[in-house]
Amino acid sequence: GDPRTYQIIGAAMEVHRTLHRGYLERIYCDALAIEFELRGIPFTRDATCQLVYKNRPLTGHHRLDFVCFDEVVVEIKAQSSIGPAEEAQVLNYLALTQKRIGLLLNFGERSLVQKRFILDP
């Protein structure tokens, strides 16, 4: 396993243990930013991701919830369940940013749900 993703998941588990489920996504993002700081996990929040179509930039931007260690894309959800649409979103973000590792974290279920993605170049 990747020690960076273990650190990120550990921080997320602590946030879920403390807040439980039932809050908006933003609340978990705020708490996770604090937890990352407390644990010394380097991160960028709301990183802008430019969409391109046939080599031309689109006006729409995606905001990545977090990029940790400058390499791991972290997408936060607070839904009753996650499925293929949310997984596709993370894979799209990896393709757009040229990053290899993605984490999808859902705080909306009884226990934290995490999915790890590795995009082979």
Buried (B, 14 or more C-beta within 10 A) or exposed (E): EBEBBEBBBEBBBBBBEEBEBEBEBEBBBBBBBEBBEEEEBEBEBEBEBEEEEEEEEEEEEBEBBBBBBEEBBBBBBBBEEBEEEBBEBBBBBBEBBEBBBBBBBBBBBEEBBBBBBEBEE
